[in-house]
Amino acid sequence: MIGSGVETPTAVRPVESPVRRAMQDIPVIELVHPMPGFPDERRFALVQLDDEGTLCSFRSLHHDDLQFVVVPPMPFFPDYAPEVGDDVVADLGIESAEDVLVLLVVHAGDSLAETTVNLRAPLLVNTVNRRASQVILDDPQLPIAAPLVA
């Protein structure tokens, strides 16, 4: 439940609308908390890498060589619905779960079969105010290196 004031996990379902629409609506994304290992990086852009908007780059606006490959979970993990606490909802200013774009950080392997995504720490983007954060979830069942394709 959003804005309840009680630390109750909120399920954030991935937005089913195309990532392409979200990218057009989000020219600059501001991280409310820097990604682990990059304390000075807070401003990023989401750049589409394929025609479908499935493969994207989350690029630093300050360092051209800093980028993360990200994908929406829906094509690969259709039942994925991370639960986040009220603190995350407040930090990102989320008023509706429909306003959240969920992205997974990809770790490219030597082949597609060796490529993994981090299900334990999704990147959540509020598409209304363009605030985002990589959120570390409390669910120990979620792998940090889930195969992207089976």
Buried (B, 14 or more C-beta within 10 A) or exposed (E): EBEEEEEEBBEBBBBEBBBBEBBEEBEEBBBBBEBEEBEEBBEBBBEBEEEEBBBBBBBBBEEEEBBBBBBBBBEBBEEBBBBBBBEBBEBBEBEEBEBBBBBBBBBEEEEEEEBBBBBBBBBBBBBBBBBBBBBEBEEEEBEEBBBBEE
